[in-house]
């Protein structure tokens, strides 16, 4: 079943009471199409949609020194996601968060986020158990591993292949095995793009648990 992004957006916005903030979590493994889907929501209404990337909450190298391989999403500062973004927005308060700079390996500028609109948090581990209860709607993008890897190498360069194959993808597989985020999602969509194109503001639904 194909769905238009604008129809999903309109259905979610129709549930707003007063100035309530609608929080959407978009999860999936690296290269699944999460950022593209998030930007598709913003294209529908650029003035009323804010996109926040989980990669902005990556820990510094110093913080990552204490992370164990068994720590689900351990390289991401989940506490900071809650404190700076999800808690204030769920309480309908304006907020701001500090972006992690991947090139400088430190925290950079602060970004303001208005409440009372639609806010999309996209990225790996956005539906981790510590965060899942804050969302009004949860989306998982299902995409084959080989396609995700090819997209990742195309985006990041061949020199990052070892990070994809030896670090990021095994960690994501552990996340899926231990927490099964697909089952938490209200909507599971196909990230292949053969029968629908996210960039054209259309998705193919694999499983719809809730979309009123």
C-alpha positions, 0 to 999 in steps of 0.5 A: 500500500502506497501512502503520500507523505502529505496524507500522513502529515495531515492525519497527524496534525489533525490530532493536535489539540490546542498548541500541542507538539507532535513528536515523530520518531523515524528509526532504521539502520544506517542507509535505510532512508531516514533522513530522506523521509524526515526531509520529505515531511519538512517539504510538505510544510517547511514552516511547521516541521522541524527535523532533528538528527540523532547524529547531532547527539553522538558522543565525543571520543572522550565520552565513547571511551567508556562505552561497552560493545554490549551497550545498545546505542551507547555511542549516542548521548540518549540522556541529552536527547531526552533533556534537551529535546524530548522532555521539554517538547513533550511538555509543550515548551520551546527548547534548544539543543547543542549539535555534535560536530563530527569534524571537530569532535566536540559540541558546537552551536545551539539550535532552537526548536519551537513547540506547538508544531511537528518535530521529527527526530530521525536516526538510528536508535531514535526508537530505543526503549529509553526514548520510545514513550515520548513519541506520538508516532513512530516509523521504522524504515526496513531496507536490505543490508547490502543496499544500506551498505552501498548507500553508506559507502556512496555517502561517506566514502570507501575509507569509512567502509570498515566503520560500517562493516565492523562497528555501526552495522553489527551494533545496529543488529544487536539493537534490533535483536535485543529491542526489536524496534520494528514492533514498536513502530506504528508504521513500517515502510519499505526503504528500497524505493522500487515501488515508491520514492520517498524523495517524491513524497510517497512511501510504500507501507509494509505494516500499518499498526496505527494511522488514524 
